[in-house]
C-alpha cells in the first residue's frame, strides 16, 4: 500500500480554517463562555512592592449592592497545594510559586491582597475600590543597582551555568582589536490583545476551567494539586487565544483565586484581568544588563568572546532564560566564556516572552559585532561570514541544517546592501539621515512529546484531536494540512479539535516546538487510518478491491485504488457506509531516544533601513528584509503572519517598549496601554520576510522547524546598528528614544 507522505496540502498557503469563526465572533475566548449563573471577581492590588499588610478593611465593600464575598488572607481557604514530584518545564526549577491570599507578606507591586465577588462586573469593580489597606515596613529591594550586591549564579540550570572554552581572558588581552561594552535590555511587560481571564465552574468536587493557557494539561495538574482533587476531576479548555507570547505558559495565581472564589460562593465565577493587573503576576521579560568583550585580529577573525549577563528574578523563585546560549554557538570563536547571574528583587517572577533569552543575548552580541566591524573597517556581513563555524562550537555536533551564510548573502542581495556606504552619517535623503543595519538571528529547534488522535467518521470527514493549543501560529490549519495528506482527503474535510485537557496529551505551545512535536503524531495517526481504509476495502466482499493485496493499493484523494489500475477503486464514503463504523488511531510521538546526534537550530538575518531627523532625532523604520531558514515551510500564509508579527515585535522592542519603575517604591509606573508604548500601524513600514529552501530531516519526518520565536531575535540589534550608521551615535540601552540620542549629542 502506498500513500503520500507530504501531498498537496503541505506547502500550500491555505487560509486559517478557524479564521471565519474568529472574525464572526463564533470563536469563544476564555472570558466569553455563556455560563449560566456566572458572577464576577475583581482583585484588589497592592500599592507597595514589599512589606506586610497592616490592616485591611472590607466592611464598606461587603455592604455594597450585589457583593457576595470579599476574600483576604484573613478569611480565604487555605488550599492544600499538594506537592508534585516534578515541576512543569515552564516553571522555575528552584523556589515555590506565589500563593495568593496565603499570608500578609507583600513581595511585589500589584500583588493580590483581596478578591471581591459580586453579581455583576460593575458591582465588583465598585466594591474593590472601597477595600482599604494599610501597609507596614515597605522597604525591600526596588532598584537594579541596589540588588546587584545580591547577584548570584543560579542554583540549577544547564543553559545558565558558567561556560568556557580556551583562554578567553588571555586571548582578549592579546587581540589586535578589542570591544568592551555594556548593554541593557529593559523590563518589558506582556500586553497581548486578550488579557488573562478564567471562568471556574465547580460541580461537586469536579472543576471546569475556561482559561487562557498555552498548556491546558499543566493548568489541569496545577489546579488538581492546589485543591487536592484527582487530575481527572479537573477539565481545562482554551481553544482560542488572543495572543500568548509566553505569558500563558505557566498556571498563574489568578487561576487559584477564581477557583477558590467559585468554591466559596457556590457559583461559577469569572475573573478577567484589567490592563493594570496584567503588570502584577502574569510575567514579563526581565531587565538584563550585559557586558560583551570581543577580541579579533586585523583580518576580522574573532579570537576571544566574553559575554556576561545580570538578570532580574523574584525573591521567591529563580527564573533564568537562555540569554547566553546563542553566544556559545553562533560564531567560530576558540576562546569564549559566558556567565549568568540572577539579581533578586521585590518583583513578581519574570517569565518567557517571545524569543526568550535569545532575543536579549543577541541584542548585545550582534550590536557588539557591529562595533567590531566599524573598528576593523570591515563590512558587517563579511565579518560574520569570516567567523562561520563548521560544526556547533559548543557541543561539537554537526549541524542538522545551518543556513546562516545563505541568509546573510541572500538577505543582503534582496535588501540591496551593496548600496550602503560604510561611513556613519554618509547617507541622506533630503534633510533626513539614512541608516542601514543588519544582525543575525538564531533559535533552537525544539521538539517535545505529544499525542494525537485521528478519527475518520462514517461520512468520510476526519477529526484530529490533541490537547495542544493554537496561540496564533495557525496550528488548527497546519494540523489539518498534515492530517489531510496523511489520510488522503481534502483539507476542507478535516476538523481539528485542540486545547481541551481531556484530549490526548501535548506539551505546551511555546519555544517554537509544537508543530515539530505534534505533527509526527498527527501524521502517523493519519497514516494508520489510511491503512485501516485499505484493510477495510480488501476485506469488504462488496468492494471492487476485495482480496487485492495491500501492497498493490494507494489511498489518496478520498479513494482507495489499485496503483496500476486507477479505475479499480472505492471511495472512503462508500466503504464506511457499508461498514457502518468509524476508523480511529491514536499515536504518541517523542524525540529520538539517546544523546543528540546533530545540533538543530533555525537561523536568519535581518536587514533594516531607517531614517533619523537630525533636528528632533525622530526615528522611522522604512523597510526591513529578513531571511529565515526554518526547514520546510508547511503553510507560507500562516508563516508570513508569524514572521511579520515577530518583526513588528522587534520594532517595538528597539524603539518603544519598556516598563518604567519608580526607584523609590519599586512600582510599575506605566501599567497601561496609554503609557506603555507598543508598535501600531503607523510605526510599521514595509516588511519583507522570505524563507530559504531548506528541509531538516533531523527535527522530524516533515523537516519543519519552529518559526514563532526566530523572527523577533536580532531585530533590535539590526535597528540599533542602523541608528548608529545614520547618526554616528551608539545607543546600547533599549529602547532607542530621542532623549537618549539628544543626551548622547550633548
C-alpha positions in Angstrom: 0.0 0.0 0.0 1.3 3.5 -0.8 0.2 6.9 0.3 1.6 10.4 0.2 3.9 11.4 3.0 3.5 15.1 2.1 0.9 15.8 -0.5 -0.7 18.8 -2.0 -1.9 20.3 1.3 1.5 20.6 3.0 3.3 23.6 1.5 0.2 25.4 0.3 -0.8 28.9 1.5 -4.1 27.7 2.9 -6.3 30.2 4.8 -6.8 29.6 8.5 -9.6 27.1 9.0 -10.7 28.9 12.2 -10.5 32.4 10.6 -14.1 32.8 9.9 -15.1 31.8 13.4 -12.8 34.4 14.8 -13.9 37.3 12.6 -17.6 36.5 13.1 -17.5 36.1 16.8 -18.3 32.4 16.9 -14.9 31.6 18.4 -15.1 31.8 22.1 -12.2 33.1 24.2 -11.7 32.4 27.9 -13.9 35.2 29.2 -16.7 34.7 26.6 -18.3 31.4 27.5 -22.0 31.9 28.3 -22.0 30.1 31.7 -25.4 30.1 33.4 -25.4 31.9 36.8 -21.8 33.2 36.4 -20.8 36.0 38.8 -17.7 38.2 38.6 -14.5 38.6 40.6 -12.2 41.7 40.7 -8.9 41.6 42.6 -7.6 44.3 44.9 -3.9 45.0 44.1 -1.2 46.1 46.5 0.1 49.7 46.2 3.6 48.8 47.5 6.2 46.3 46.4 7.3 45.0 49.7 6.4 44.8 53.4 3.3 43.5 55.2 -0.4 44.2 55.3 -1.1 46.3 58.4 -4.9 46.5 58.3 -7.4 45.6 55.7 -11.0 46.9 56.0 -13.6 45.3 53.8 -16.7 46.3 55.7 -17.8 49.1 53.3 -17.2 46.8 50.3 -19.1 43.9 51.8 -22.2 46.1 52.4 -22.4 47.3 48.8 -25.2 46.0 46.5 -24.5 42.7 44.7 -21.4 41.8 46.7 -21.3 38.1 47.6 -17.9 37.8 49.2 -14.7 39.6 49.9 -11.7 37.3 50.3 -8.5 38.3 52.0 -5.6 36.5 53.7 -7.7 36.6 56.9 -10.6 34.5 55.6 -9.5 32.8 52.4 -9.5 29.0 52.4 -6.0 27.5 52.9 -5.6 25.4 49.8 -3.7 22.1 50.3 -1.3 22.8 47.4 -0.2 19.2 47.2 3.4 18.7 46.1 4.2 17.2 42.8 7.4 15.2 42.2 8.3 17.1 39.1 7.9 20.8 38.3 6.5 21.8 35.0 9.2 22.8 32.5 7.6 26.2 32.3 8.2 26.9 36.0 11.5 27.8 37.6 13.2 24.7 39.0 14.2 26.5 42.2 11.7 28.2 44.6 8.0 28.0 45.1 5.2 29.7 43.1 3.4 32.7 44.7 0.3 31.5 46.6 -2.4 34.2 46.6 -4.1 35.4 49.8 -1.8 33.0 51.8 -0.3 35.5 54.2 0.1 39.2 54.9 3.5 39.4 53.3 3.9 41.7 50.2 6.5 40.5 47.8 5.9 42.7 44.7 4.0 45.5 43.2 0.3 44.9 42.4 0.2 41.7 44.4 -3.3 40.3 45.0 -4.4 41.4 48.5 -8.1 40.8 48.2 -10.7 39.5 45.8 -14.3 40.9 45.6 -17.0 38.6 44.2 -20.3 40.3 43.1 -23.3 39.6 40.8 -22.1 42.0 38.1 -18.7 43.2 37.0 -19.6 46.8 37.7 -20.6 45.9 41.3 -17.4 44.0 41.8 -15.2 46.9 40.5 -17.1 49.4 42.6 -16.7 47.3 45.8 -13.0 46.6 45.1 -12.3 50.3 45.1 -13.7 50.5 48.6 -11.4 48.0 50.2 -9.0 49.9 52.4 -5.5 48.5 53.0 -2.6 49.9 55.0 1.0 48.6 54.8 3.9 48.2 57.2 7.6 48.2 56.6 7.6 48.9 52.9 11.4 48.7 52.3 12.7 45.9 50.1 14.9 45.9 47.1 13.4 48.2 44.5 16.3 49.1 42.1 18.5 47.0 40.0 21.6 48.8 41.3 20.7 48.2 45.0 20.0 44.5 44.2 23.3 43.9 42.4 25.3 43.1 45.6 23.0 40.1 46.0 23.5 38.8 42.5 24.5 35.1 42.3 24.7 32.3 39.9 21.6 30.1 39.5 21.3 27.1 41.8 20.3 24.9 38.8 20.0 25.2 35.1 22.3 23.9 32.3 21.8 26.8 29.9 22.6 29.4 32.6 25.6 27.6 34.1 29.1 29.2 33.6 30.7 28.1 30.4 34.2 28.5 28.9 36.4 27.1 26.2 40.0 28.0 25.6 41.6 31.0 27.4 39.3 33.9 26.7 40.9 36.5 29.0 44.4 36.0 27.7 43.1 35.9 24.1 41.2 39.2 24.6 44.3 40.9 26.1 46.4 39.8 23.1 43.8 40.8 20.5 44.8 43.5 18.0 41.3 45.0 18.1 39.1 44.9 21.2 35.5 45.8 22.0 34.3 46.1 25.6 30.8 47.4 26.0 27.7 47.1 28.2 24.1 46.7 27.0 20.8 46.9 28.7 17.5 45.2 27.9 14.8 46.8 29.9 11.9 45.0 31.6 9.1 44.5 29.1 5.6 43.5 30.1 3.2 41.3 28.3 0.4 43.2 26.6 -1.4 40.7 24.4 -4.7 41.8 22.8 -6.6 39.4 25.1 -5.8 39.9 28.8 -5.7 36.8 31.0 -9.1 35.5 32.0 -10.5 32.4 33.7 -14.0 31.1 34.4 -14.2 28.5 37.2 -17.2 26.1 37.5 -17.5 23.5 40.3 -19.8 20.5 40.1 -19.3 18.8 43.4 -15.6 18.0 43.6 -15.1 18.4 39.8 -13.8 21.6 38.4 -14.0 23.0 34.9 -11.8 26.0 34.0 -12.2 28.1 30.8 -8.7 29.6 30.9 -6.3 31.5 28.7 -3.5 28.9 28.6 -0.7 27.7 26.3 -0.6 24.4 28.1 -4.0 23.2 29.4 -2.8 20.0 30.9 -0.3 21.9 33.0 -3.2 24.1 34.4 -5.1 20.9 35.0 -2.4 19.4 37.1 -1.8 22.7 38.9 -5.4 23.1 39.9 -5.8 19.5 40.9 -2.8 19.8 43.3 -3.9 23.2 44.5 -7.3 21.9 45.5 -6.4 18.3 46.4 -8.6 16.6 43.8 -7.7 13.9 41.3 -6.3 15.1 37.9 -9.3 13.6 36.2 -11.6 15.8 38.2 -10.2 19.0 36.5 -11.0 19.9 32.9 -9.4 22.9 31.3 -10.4 24.4 27.9 -8.6 27.1 25.9 -9.5 26.6 22.2 -8.9 30.2 21.1 -6.4 32.8 22.4 -5.8 36.4 21.6 -2.0 36.2 21.8 0.1 34.3 24.3 3.7 35.2 23.6 4.8 33.1 26.6 2.6 34.8 29.2 0.2 31.9 29.3 2.8 29.1 29.7 2.5 29.0 33.5 -0.5 28.4 35.7 -0.7 31.9 37.3 -2.2 32.8 40.8 -5.4 34.3 39.4 -6.5 30.7 38.5 -6.3 29.7 42.2 -8.2 32.8 43.1 -11.1 32.4 40.8 -11.5 28.6 41.5 -11.3 29.4 45.2 -14.0 32.0 44.9 -16.2 29.7 42.9 -15.9 27.1 45.7 -16.7 29.7 48.4 -19.8 31.3 46.8 -21.1 28.1 45.2 -21.5 29.8 41.8 -19.5 29.9 38.6 -17.0 32.8 38.8 -15.3 34.8 36.0 -12.1 36.8 36.6 -10.8 38.9 33.7 -7.6 40.8 34.5 -7.5 44.5 33.9 -4.6 46.0 31.9 -3.2 47.2 35.2 -3.5 43.8 36.8 -1.5 42.4 33.8 1.5 44.1 35.4 1.2 42.0 38.5 1.6 38.3 38.3 1.5 37.1 34.7 5.1 37.6 33.9 7.4 39.9 31.9 10.7 40.0 30.2 13.3 40.6 32.9 15.6 43.6 32.8 19.0 42.2 31.8 22.3 44.0 31.9 25.2 42.6 29.8 28.8 43.1 29.2 30.4 41.9 25.9 34.1 41.7 25.2 35.3 40.8 21.8 38.8 40.4 20.5 39.9 39.9 16.9 42.8 40.1 14.6 43.1 42.7 11.8 41.6 40.4 9.3 38.4 40.0 11.3 38.9 36.6 12.8 37.4 36.7 16.3 39.7 35.0 18.8 38.0 36.0 22.1 34.5 36.5 23.3 33.3 37.0 26.9 29.6 37.6 27.5 28.2 38.3 31.0 24.6 38.8 32.0 22.8 40.0 35.1 19.1 39.4 35.0 16.2 40.1 37.3 14.4 37.4 39.3 11.9 37.5 42.2 12.9 36.8 45.8 10.8 33.6 45.9 11.8 31.9 42.6 14.9 31.6 40.4 13.9 32.5 36.9 16.5 32.1 34.2 16.4 32.0 30.5 18.8 31.0 27.7 20.3 34.5 27.3 23.8 33.3 26.5 23.1 30.1 24.6 23.3 31.7 21.2 26.6 33.4 22.0 28.2 29.9 22.6 27.3 28.6 19.1 26.7 31.5 16.7 30.3 32.0 15.6 33.6 30.1 15.5 35.4 31.5 18.5 38.1 29.3 20.1 38.3 31.3 23.3 34.9 32.0 24.9 33.1 32.3 28.2 29.6 33.1 29.4 28.4 33.9 32.9 24.8 34.4 34.0 23.9 35.9 37.4 20.4 36.4 38.8 19.5 39.6 40.6 16.8 39.0 43.2 14.4 41.9 43.6 10.9 42.7 45.0 9.2 41.9 41.8 6.9 39.1 40.6 8.7 36.2 38.9 9.6 37.1 35.2 8.6 34.6 32.5 9.2 33.8 28.9 8.4 36.5 26.4 8.7 35.9 22.6 12.2 34.8 21.7 13.0 34.4 25.5 16.7 34.6 26.3 18.0 34.6 22.7 16.4 37.9 21.9 18.1 39.5 24.8 21.5 38.0 24.4 21.6 38.5 20.6 20.8 42.2 21.0 24.1 42.6 22.9 26.1 40.2 20.8 25.0 41.4 17.4 25.4 45.1 18.5 28.9 44.4 19.7 29.8 42.7 16.4 28.7 45.8 14.6 31.0 47.8 16.7 33.8 45.4 15.9 33.1 45.7 12.2 33.3 49.5 12.5 36.6 49.3 14.4 38.1 46.9 11.8 36.6 48.8 8.8 35.0 45.5 7.6 31.6 45.1 6.2 29.3 43.7 9.0 28.1 40.9 6.7 31.6 39.9 5.8 32.7 39.9 9.4 30.0 37.3 10.2 30.9 35.2 7.2 34.5 35.1 8.2 33.6 33.5 11.5 31.2 30.8 10.3 31.6 27.6 12.4 31.8 24.3 10.5 30.2 22.4 13.5 28.5 23.5 16.7 31.4 25.1 18.7 29.7 24.3 22.0 28.7 20.7 21.5 31.0 19.6 18.7 28.0 18.1 16.9 27.4 18.6 13.2 24.7 21.0 12.3 21.4 19.4 11.1 21.0 22.2 8.6 22.6 25.6 9.1 21.6 28.2 6.6 23.1 31.2 8.2 25.5 32.0 5.4 22.7 31.7 2.8 20.5 34.0 5.0 23.3 36.6 5.1 24.1 36.5 1.4 20.5 36.2 0.0 19.2 38.7 2.6 21.9 41.2 1.6 21.1 40.7 -2.1 17.4 41.2 -1.7 17.8 44.2 0.5 20.3 45.9 -1.7 23.0 46.0 1.0 25.6 46.8 -1.7 24.2 50.3 -2.0 25.1 51.0 1.6 28.1 53.3 2.1 30.1 52.3 5.2 30.7 55.6 7.0 28.3 56.8 9.6 26.2 59.8 8.6 27.2 59.2 4.9 23.7 58.5 3.5 20.9 61.1 3.4 17.5 61.6 1.8 16.6 65.3 1.7 17.2 66.5 5.2 17.0 63.1 6.8 19.9 60.9 7.8 19.6 57.3 6.4 20.9 54.3 8.2 21.3 50.7 7.1 21.9 48.0 9.7 21.8 44.2 9.9 22.0 41.4 12.5 21.8 37.7 12.7 19.2 35.5 14.3 19.0 32.0 15.8 16.7 29.9 17.9 16.9 26.2 18.9 14.9 23.6 17.0 12.8 22.1 19.9 10.7 19.0 20.0 8.7 17.5 22.9 6.4 14.5 23.4 2.9 14.9 22.0 0.0 12.6 21.2 -2.8 12.9 18.6 -6.0 11.0 17.7 -7.3 10.9 14.2 -10.8 9.7 13.5 -12.4 9.1 10.2 -16.2 9.5 10.6 -18.8 7.5 8.7 -19.4 10.4 6.3 -15.8 10.4 5.3 -14.8 13.5 7.2 -11.8 13.4 9.5 -11.4 14.7 13.1 -8.0 15.4 14.6 -7.8 15.8 18.4 -5.0 16.9 20.7 -4.6 18.9 23.9 -2.1 21.2 22.1 -3.1 24.8 21.7 -3.2 27.3 18.9 -2.0 30.7 20.3 -1.8 32.2 16.8 0.7 30.5 14.6 -2.0 28.5 12.8 -1.9 25.1 14.5 -5.5 24.3 13.5 -4.7 24.8 9.9 -1.2 23.2 9.8 -2.5 20.1 11.6 -5.4 19.9 9.2 -2.9 20.0 6.3 -0.8 17.2 7.8 -3.8 15.0 8.5 -5.3 15.6 5.1 -2.2 14.4 3.3 -1.6 11.5 5.7 -5.2 10.2 5.4 -5.8 11.1 1.8 -8.5 13.7 1.9 -9.0 17.4 1.2 -8.2 19.9 3.9 -11.9 21.0 3.9 -12.9 17.6 5.2 -10.7 17.8 8.3 -11.9 19.2 11.6 -9.3 19.9 14.3 -10.1 20.0 18.0 -7.5 21.4 20.3 -6.8 22.8 23.8 -9.1 20.5 25.9 -7.3 18.7 28.8 -9.4 15.6 28.1 -7.8 15.2 24.7 -4.6 13.3 24.0 -1.5 14.7 25.8 0.5 17.6 24.4 3.3 19.6 25.7 2.9 23.4 25.8 2.8 25.6 22.7 5.9 27.6 23.3 9.6 27.7 22.3 8.6 27.2 18.6 8.1 23.5 19.4 4.5 22.5 18.9 4.5 21.8 15.2 7.6 19.7 15.3 6.3 17.9 18.4 2.7 17.3 17.3 2.8 16.9 13.6 4.7 13.5 13.7 1.9 12.1 15.8 -0.9 13.5 13.6 0.9 12.2 10.5 1.4 8.7 11.8 -2.2 8.5 13.2 -3.4 9.7 9.8 -1.4 7.0 8.0 -2.8 4.4 10.3 -6.3 5.4 9.4 -5.3 5.3 5.8 -4.1 1.8 6.2 -7.3 0.8 8.0 -9.2 2.1 5.0 -7.2 -0.1 2.7 -7.7 -3.1 5.0 -11.4 -2.4 5.1 -11.5 -2.3 1.3 -9.8 -5.7 0.8 -12.0 -7.4 3.4 -15.3 -6.0 2.0 -16.9 -8.5 -0.3 -18.9 -5.7 -1.9 -15.9 -3.6 -2.8 -14.2 -3.8 -6.2 -11.0 -4.1 -4.2 -11.9 -7.2 -2.3 -9.0 -9.6 -2.0 -6.5 -7.2 -3.5 -3.0 -7.3 -1.8 -2.5 -4.3 0.4 0.9 -3.6 -1.3 -1.0 -3.0 -4.6 -3.2 -0.2 -3.3 -2.9 3.5 -3.0 -5.0 5.7 -0.7 -5.4 9.2 -1.9 -8.0 11.9 -2.7 -10.9 10.2 -0.9 -10.4 6.9 -2.7 -8.6 3.6 -2.3 -7.5 2.3 -5.7 -5.2 -0.2 -7.4 -1.9 1.7 -8.1 -1.5 0.1 -11.5 -5.2 0.4 -12.4 -6.7 3.5 -11.0 -10.2 2.6 -12.5 -10.4 -0.1 -9.9 -11.3 1.9 -6.8 -13.7 2.5 -4.0 -14.5 5.7 -2.1 -13.9 6.3 1.6 -17.6 7.3 2.0 -18.9 4.0 0.3 -16.6 1.8 2.4 -17.5 3.4 5.6 -21.2 3.5 4.8 -21.3 -0.2 4.1 -19.2 -1.0 7.2 -21.2 1.4 9.4 -18.1 2.2 11.5 -15.6 4.8 12.2 -11.8 4.4 11.9 -9.6 5.5 14.8 -5.9 5.8 15.5 -4.0 7.3 18.4 -0.3 7.9 18.3 2.3 9.3 20.7 5.4 10.8 19.2 8.6 11.7 21.1 12.1 12.9 20.2 14.6 10.2 19.4 15.9 8.4 22.5 19.6 8.8 23.5 22.1 11.6 23.1 21.6 14.1 20.2 23.4 13.3 17.0 23.1 16.8 15.5 22.8 20.4 16.6 19.3 21.6 15.5 18.7 25.4 15.2 16.9 27.8 13.0 18.9 30.8 11.6 18.1 34.1 10.0 19.4 37.6 9.1 17.7 40.9 9.3 18.4 44.0 7.1 16.9 47.4 8.1 16.7 50.8 6.5 15.6 53.7 8.7 15.6 57.5 8.7 16.6 59.9 11.5 15.5 63.5 11.6 18.7 65.3 12.7 16.8 68.2 14.3 14.5 66.2 16.7 16.0 62.7 16.3 12.8 61.1 15.4 13.5 57.5 14.1 11.4 55.9 11.4 12.0 52.4 10.2 11.4 52.5 6.4 11.8 48.8 5.5 13.0 45.5 6.7 14.1 42.4 4.8 14.6 39.2 6.8 15.7 35.8 5.6 14.8 32.7 7.6 16.0 29.1 7.4 13.3 27.2 9.3 13.1 23.9 7.5 10.1 23.0 5.4 7.5 25.8 5.4 4.2 24.0 5.8 1.9 27.0 5.2 3.5 30.1 3.6 0.4 32.2 4.5 0.5 31.5 8.3 4.3 31.6 8.2 4.2 35.1 6.8 1.9 36.1 9.6 4.3 34.7 12.2 7.3 36.3 10.6 5.7 39.7 10.3 4.4 39.6 13.9 7.9 38.9 15.2 9.4 41.6 13.1 6.8 44.1 14.4 7.6 43.0 18.0 11.3 43.7 17.3 10.5 47.2 16.1 8.6 47.8 19.4 11.4 46.4 21.4 14.0 48.6 19.7 12.2 51.9 19.7 9.2 51.9 22.1 8.7 49.2 24.7 9.9 49.4 28.3 8.4 49.3 31.8 9.1 52.4 33.9 9.8 51.6 37.5 9.6 54.1 40.4 13.0 53.8 42.0 11.7 54.8 45.5 8.7 52.5 45.7 9.5 49.7 43.2 6.2 50.2 41.4 5.5 50.0 37.7 4.5 53.5 36.6 3.2 52.9 33.1 0.9 49.9 33.7 -1.5 50.8 30.9 -1.6 51.0 27.1 -1.5 54.7 27.0 1.9 55.0 28.6 3.4 51.5 27.8 4.1 52.0 24.1 3.8 49.2 21.7 4.1 49.4 17.9 1.0 50.5 16.0 0.2 50.6 12.3 1.8 54.0 11.8 5.1 52.6 13.2 5.4 49.7 10.8 7.0 50.0 7.3 7.3 47.5 4.5 8.3 44.2 6.0 9.6 41.5 3.6 10.3 38.1 5.2 11.3 35.3 3.0 12.3 31.7 3.5 15.3 29.7 2.4 15.0 26.4 0.6 15.6 24.0 3.5 14.3 20.7 4.9 15.7 19.5 8.2 15.2 15.7 8.5 16.7 15.6 12.0 13.8 17.6 13.6 11.1 15.3 12.4 9.6 13.5 9.4 8.2 16.7 7.8 11.5 18.5 8.2 9.9 21.7 9.6 11.4 23.6 12.5 9.5 26.2 14.5 9.1 29.7 13.2 7.3 31.7 16.0 10.3 32.8 18.1 13.0 33.4 15.4 11.7 36.5 13.7 12.0 38.7 16.7 15.5 37.6 17.5 18.1 40.1 16.3 15.7 42.8 15.1 16.5 45.2 17.9 20.2 44.9 17.1 19.7 45.4 13.4 17.7 48.6 14.2 20.3 49.8 16.7 23.1 49.2 14.2 21.1 51.2 11.6 20.7 54.1 14.0 24.4 54.2 14.5 25.0 54.1 10.8 22.6 57.0 10.4 23.8 59.2 13.2 27.2 58.1 14.3 25.8 57.7 17.8 25.7 54.3 19.5 22.8 53.7 21.9 23.3 50.5 24.0 20.2 50.7 26.1 16.8 49.8 24.7 14.5 51.4 23.7 16.4 53.8 21.5 14.5 57.1 22.1 15.1 60.6 21.0 16.0 61.7 24.5 18.9 59.2 24.6 20.1 60.4 21.2 19.8 64.0 22.3 21.7 63.3 25.5 24.4 61.5 23.6 24.8 64.5 21.3 25.1 67.0 24.2 
